[in-house]
Amino acid sequence: MQYDADRWKSLKRGVAEMHKVLIVDDEKEIREGLKTVFPWAECGVAEVHTAEDGEEALLLVERLDPDVIVTDIKMNRISAENVGSGMDA
């Protein structure tokens, strides 16, 4: 999948607030790559946080209340499915 800057810009038009993103992946290279390579600020994202597994993600979700969570499906200890079921709607 290729990043489409125009599509992201159209999605964020009219949105004044800056958003928080949480990236969850057990591979450090993936986490850091997504955090540093993707142009988050252009998409209205002010904060990008990372977690190395589902357990850490659940703690950060409680503390940070992120707007978007980008997660690996299969991770050690707690999978993405269990992270989703462990969060309040």
Short mmCIF file of the C-alpha atoms (twelve columns), coordinates in Angstrom:
data_MODEL
# 
_entry.id   MODEL 
# 
loop_
_atom_site.group_PDB 
_atom_site.id 
_atom_site.type_symbol 
_atom_site.label_atom_id 
_atom_site.label_alt_id 
_atom_site.label_comp_id 
_atom_site.label_asym_id 
_atom_site.label_seq_id 
_atom_site.Cartn_x 
_atom_site.Cartn_y 
_atom_site.Cartn_z 
_atom_site.pdbx_PDB_model_num 
ATOM 1  C CA . MET A 1  0.000   0.000   0.000  1 
ATOM 2  C CA . GLN A 2  1.388   3.381   -0.974 1 
ATOM 3  C CA . TYR A 3  1.044   6.574   1.025  1 
ATOM 4  C CA . ASP A 4  -1.288  9.024   -0.708 1 
ATOM 5  C CA . ALA A 5  -0.659  12.544  0.642  1 
ATOM 6  C CA . ASP A 6  -3.669  14.066  -1.117 1 
ATOM 7  C CA . ARG A 7  -6.014  11.472  0.338  1 
ATOM 8  C CA . TRP A 8  -4.728  12.070  3.876  1 
ATOM 9  C CA . LYS A 9  -4.951  15.830  3.467  1 
ATOM 10 C CA . SER A 10 -8.566  15.515  2.334  1 
ATOM 11 C CA . LEU A 11 -9.365  13.336  5.353  1 
ATOM 12 C CA . LYS A 12 -8.004  15.885  7.812  1 
ATOM 13 C CA . ARG A 13 -9.517  19.027  6.220  1 
ATOM 14 C CA . GLY A 14 -11.535 20.982  8.724  1 
ATOM 15 C CA . VAL A 15 -9.979  19.161  11.679 1 
ATOM 16 C CA . ALA A 16 -8.374  21.699  13.994 1 
ATOM 17 C CA . GLU A 17 -7.226  19.372  16.751 1 
ATOM 18 C CA . MET A 18 -4.046  17.365  16.549 1 
ATOM 19 C CA . HIS A 19 -4.340  13.638  17.088 1 
ATOM 20 C CA . LYS A 20 -2.386  10.984  19.003 1 
ATOM 21 C CA . VAL A 21 -1.259  7.713   17.419 1 
ATOM 22 C CA . LEU A 22 -0.064  4.538   19.129 1 
ATOM 23 C CA . ILE A 23 2.042   2.096   17.087 1 
ATOM 24 C CA . VAL A 24 2.197   -1.443  18.484 1 
ATOM 25 C CA . ASP A 25 4.627   -4.001  17.070 1 
ATOM 26 C CA . ASP A 26 7.015   -6.511  18.624 1 
ATOM 27 C CA . GLU A 27 9.656   -5.721  15.994 1 
ATOM 28 C CA . LYS A 28 11.596  -2.581  16.892 1 
ATOM 29 C CA . GLU A 29 12.539  -1.828  13.274 1 
ATOM 30 C CA . ILE A 30 8.884   -1.768  12.250 1 
ATOM 31 C CA . ARG A 31 7.820   0.417   15.200 1 
ATOM 32 C CA . GLU A 32 10.573  2.941   14.706 1 
ATOM 33 C CA . GLY A 33 10.220  2.882   10.920 1 
ATOM 34 C CA . LEU A 34 6.516   3.700   11.089 1 
ATOM 35 C CA . LYS A 35 7.164   6.364   13.699 1 
ATOM 36 C CA . THR A 36 9.903   8.173   11.796 1 
ATOM 37 C CA . VAL A 37 9.182   7.596   8.088  1 
ATOM 38 C CA . PHE A 38 5.460   8.325   7.861  1 
ATOM 39 C CA . PRO A 39 4.644   12.079  7.643  1 
ATOM 40 C CA . TRP A 40 2.406   12.123  10.736 1 
ATOM 41 C CA . ALA A 41 2.373   15.912  11.184 1 
ATOM 42 C CA . GLU A 42 1.003   16.381  7.662  1 
ATOM 43 C CA . CYS A 43 -1.921  14.152  8.698  1 
ATOM 44 C CA . GLY A 44 -2.809  16.162  11.773 1 
ATOM 45 C CA . VAL A 45 -0.930  13.954  14.225 1 
ATOM 46 C CA . ALA A 46 0.840   15.749  17.070 1 
ATOM 47 C CA . GLU A 47 1.997   12.746  19.111 1 
ATOM 48 C CA . VAL A 48 3.243   9.315   18.023 1 
ATOM 49 C CA . HIS A 49 3.864   6.745   20.744 1 
ATOM 50 C CA . THR A 50 5.053   3.152   20.501 1 
ATOM 51 C CA . ALA A 51 4.547   -0.094  22.416 1 
ATOM 52 C CA . GLU A 52 6.435   -3.333  21.908 1 
ATOM 53 C CA . ASP A 53 3.575   -5.669  22.795 1 
ATOM 54 C CA . GLY A 54 -0.109  -5.816  23.570 1 
ATOM 55 C CA . GLU A 55 0.382   -5.638  27.325 1 
ATOM 56 C CA . GLU A 56 2.288   -2.358  27.068 1 
ATOM 57 C CA . ALA A 57 -0.277  -1.119  24.530 1 
ATOM 58 C CA . LEU A 58 -3.144  -1.614  26.980 1 
ATOM 59 C CA . LEU A 59 -1.307  0.425   29.622 1 
ATOM 60 C CA . LEU A 60 -0.568  3.210   27.129 1 
ATOM 61 C CA . VAL A 61 -4.139  3.243   25.837 1 
ATOM 62 C CA . GLU A 62 -5.357  3.933   29.368 1 
ATOM 63 C CA . ARG A 63 -2.791  6.663   29.920 1 
ATOM 64 C CA . LEU A 64 -2.723  8.348   26.497 1 
ATOM 65 C CA . ASP A 65 -6.218  7.772   25.074 1 
ATOM 66 C CA . PRO A 66 -4.894  7.644   21.474 1 
ATOM 67 C CA . ASP A 67 -7.121  8.525   18.529 1 
ATOM 68 C CA . VAL A 68 -5.557  5.875   16.261 1 
ATOM 69 C CA . ILE A 69 -3.846  2.565   17.030 1 
ATOM 70 C CA . VAL A 70 -1.689  0.907   14.366 1 
ATOM 71 C CA . THR A 71 -0.907  -2.646  15.442 1 
ATOM 72 C CA . ASP A 72 0.680   -5.869  14.372 1 
ATOM 73 C CA . ILE A 73 -1.829  -8.737  14.459 1 
ATOM 74 C CA . LYS A 74 0.308   -11.449 16.067 1 
ATOM 75 C CA . MET A 75 2.574   -10.433 18.957 1 
ATOM 76 C CA . ASN A 76 4.077   -11.963 22.071 1 
ATOM 77 C CA . ARG A 77 2.020   -12.075 25.290 1 
ATOM 78 C CA . ILE A 78 -1.135  -10.302 24.041 1 
ATOM 79 C CA . SER A 79 -2.289  -10.258 20.393 1 
ATOM 80 C CA . ALA A 80 -3.929  -7.306  18.634 1 
ATOM 81 C CA . GLU A 81 -7.315  -9.033  18.950 1 
ATOM 82 C CA . ASN A 82 -6.911  -9.216  22.721 1 
ATOM 83 C CA . VAL A 83 -5.776  -5.586  22.866 1 
ATOM 84 C CA . GLY A 84 -8.962  -4.580  21.082 1 
ATOM 85 C CA . SER A 85 -11.147 -6.639  23.374 1 
ATOM 86 C CA . GLY A 86 -9.331  -5.253  26.438 1 
ATOM 87 C CA . MET A 87 -10.165 -1.633  25.631 1 
ATOM 88 C CA . ASP A 88 -13.299 0.243   26.580 1 
ATOM 89 C CA . ALA A 89 -15.360 1.385   23.609 1 
# 
